[in-house]
Amino acid sequence: MNPKKKGNGGASAKDAAPTEELKGKAYAKQLSKLHVELVRLQEWVKYKGLKICIVFEGRDGAGKGGTIKAITERVSPRVFRVIALAAPTEREKSQMYIQRYLPYLPAAGEVVIFDRSWYNRAGVERVMGFCSDEEVKKFLKAVPGVEKAIVDSGVILIKYWLEVSEQEQTRRLESRIDDGRKIWKLSPMDLKSFSRWYDYSRARDDMFEATDTDFAPWHVVRSNDKRRARLNLITHLLDQIPYKTAPREKVKLPKRQKRHGYREPDYPYKYVKERH
């Protein structure tokens, strides 16, 4: 896969065939079925001691956060761990670039999801001038070897790029301006990066060319339609990991103990006011 073969900024969500809007009930029904499968996968991961690492990348507003939420809302946070690192400290800046991500890689029985990852160097850091061109070249040259070592250690590494069109990104970012629920999603950095669409396109193209390997390929998800993108990605994710139903004893609730003279105390509990 080489997005440079496409014009106007590379692989584009605009290339997708038009589809009817997926209604909320239909989406919820399909997502519910996928949640059942994600729980089956979770139990199999624990049973077999699998190590799974999922990387999410894409432009601002591509839908990474919502997709990760859709994956994790019905599974255990002790198995599915989401990693979203803040800006590096001065000490971390002096380390080998990928070093600060390594401690978060999964151990046996874990699924680790990176909400942005070591690919920050190939994307936002490059576009915003936080690193030199030489540092980017060294990173792109080194990262396939690091990922090969990760895969050879037994980690199932799955990389997703969420692709959104210029028009849809604009619509989504504009919707955050006056929405009190989303204002935290629109930082000064987001505003600067918004104006550099084609710089990001070039950065993405170079990243794909250097790191889209047989052992750790990039999977591109068209995300103009958030609901369909989430369903398509989760379905694809489940296909990447062979799993079965883990052995489990049949669950039956035990009988409650008898009261044995216990009485509810006359205590002035501070109940939360019921305003709804």
N, C-alpha and C positions, 0 to 999 in steps of 0.2 A: 504494500500500500504506500503510495507516494502522492500526497496531496498537491505536490507541485504540478501534477499533470492536469489539474483543474485551474481555470482562470479565476479572476476576481477574488483573490484572497484564499484560494485553495479549496479543499473539500467544504462544501457549503450545505447548511440545512435547507437552503432554497431548492436544492436538487431533488428533495424528497417529493414523491407523488402526493397530491392533495388527498386528504382523507376527511371523512366526516368527523365532527367533534364527538369525542367520547364523553358520554353523559356521566354524571356523578355516580349514579347507582350502578351502571355497568362497570365503571372503573373500580368502585368499592368491592363489587362482587369478584372481579378478577384478582384484585389485590389481596383479598381475603384468602383465596385459594393459594396464591403464591406465598402468603405468610405461613400457611400450614406447611408448605414445602421448605421454607426457610427454617422453621422449627425442626423439621425432620433432619435437615442438613446440620443444624446446630447439634442435635443429639448424636449424629453420626461423627461429627468432628470431635466431640468429646470422647465417644466410644473408641474411635480409631486413633486418637491423638494427632489429628491432622493439623497442619500449620498453613493458614491461608492469609495472604496479604493482598488487599485490594487498594489500588491507587486511583484516585479521582482527580482529574485535571480538566480544564476548560476555561473559557473566558468568564469574566464576571457576568453574572446573570444567566449562566447556562443551565442552572438547575441542579448543581451538585448537592447543595445542602438538603433540598427537598427529596432528592433521590436517596441520599444516605438515610434520612429520616424514615422514608418508606421501607427501607431495608431493615432498619433496627427497631422499629416501634413495637414489634411483637416478640423479639428475641431477648435473651439475657445479656445485660451489659457486662457480665463477667466473662462471657464468651466472645461477643461482638464488641470490640473496643474501637472507638472512634478517636483518631489522633488528628488534632488541628493545632500545630505548633505556632506559637507567637514568633515575633521577630527574634533573631538570634542575639544572645548576649555577647559582650565583648570577648569573653572566653571562647564561646562557640564560634565566633568569627575567625578565631585563630586556628580552629581545628580543620582537618580534612573536611571538605564541604558536606559530604553525605554522612559524616560521623555521628552527628546529633540525632539522626533518624534511626540509626542501627539499634539502639536500646529498645525501641518500640516495636521491633519486628516480633512476630508471633512465636510463642512457645507452643508445645504440644497441646491440642485441644482449644486453640484460640483462632479467632478471625479478627484481624486488624484491618481497619479501614482508614486510609490516609485521606483526609479532606485537604487536598493539596499536599505535596510531598517534596522529595529532593528535586523534583522537576521545577521548583521555583527558580532555580538558577537558570534553566533554559527558557523560562517564561518571564515572570514579572521582574526578576532581578536584572535580566538582560534588557528588557524593554524600558525599564525605569532608570537604567544607568547605575544600579547598585553594584555591578561588577563589571570587569573589563571584558572586551571581546576575547582576549587571550584566556581568561578564566572560564568563559563559556566554552571555548574550543577544548580546553583540557577536560572540562566536565563531560561534554558530549563524547569525548574519546574514552573516558574512564568508566562511565556509568554502565555500559553493557557488560564489562567485566565484573563489576560489582553485582549486577543483577544475575549474572551467570553463577556467581558464587552463592547468592541467596537461593536460587533455584536448586543448585546442586546440593545445598544443605537440607533439602526436603520441603522447602516452602513452595506452596502453590501461589505464584505471583500473577495477578490479573490486573491489567492496566486499562482504564477507561478514559476516553476523551469525549466530553459532551460538547457537541457542535451546535451553536445557535446562530441564526442569521443576524445581520446588522439591524434590520428593522425590529426583530423581536427583542434583541438585547436593548435597543433604545426604549421600546415600550416598557420593558420590565424595570429598567433603571429609573425611568420617569415615574413609574408607579410607586417607587420607594420614597420619593421626595416628600410627599404629604401624608404618608401612611405611618402613623405612630408605631405600628408593629414592625416596620421594616427600616426605620431610619438608621439603625445600627449597621445595616447592610450597605450603606452608601457613604463610604469614607472619602476623604480627600484623595487617597490613592486610587479609589475606584473612578473618580472623576477624571483624574489625569490619564489613567489607562484607557478610559472610554474614547478619548480623542486619538488613540494610537492603534486603531484597528489593524492597519496593514503591517505595522511593526510586529504586532502579535501574530499576524498571519505568517510573516517570514520566520519568526521565532518558532512557531509551531511546525512549519515545514522542515526546518533544519533539525528540530528535535525528533520528528518522525523518521527522517532519513537516517539519523544516527542511532536511534534506539528502538526502532520497530523490528525486533529480532524474532527468530523462530522460537526461541525459548521464553521470550517475554514480549509478545506482540502487543500493539495498541489496538484496542477495540473502540471504534467511533460510533457514538450514539447520537442520532439526530434528535435534538431536544426542543425544537420549536413548540411541539405539543408536549407539555410536561407530563401529563398523565400517561400518554402512550410511551414516552421515553422511559418512565419509571417501570412500566410493565415489561417493555422490551428488554431493558437492562437486567432486571431481576430474573427474567426467564433465561436470558443468555448466561447470567452468572450461575444459575442452577445447572445449566448444561455443561459448564466448565469443570464441575467437581463431581465425579462419580460417587453416589451415595445411596444408601439403603436405609430401611427403618432399623434403628438400633434396638437391640433386645431391651425389653423393659417389663418389669413385673406389673401385673394388672393392679390398678389403683382402686382401693376401696376405703372410704372414710371409716375410721374406728368409731365405736360408740363413745359418747361423751360421759365423763364421770358424773356420779350423782352429786346432788347439792350438799349432802352431809351437813345440813344446818346453816349453810352460808346464806347471809342476807345482804342485799345491796345497802351500802352505807348512806346515811343521810349527810352527804358531803356537798359543800357548795362548789361544785365543779364550775369552772369558768368556760362555759360553752361559747363557741363562736356564734356571733349573731347571724341568724338565718335571713339574709337579705335577698335571697333568690329562691 
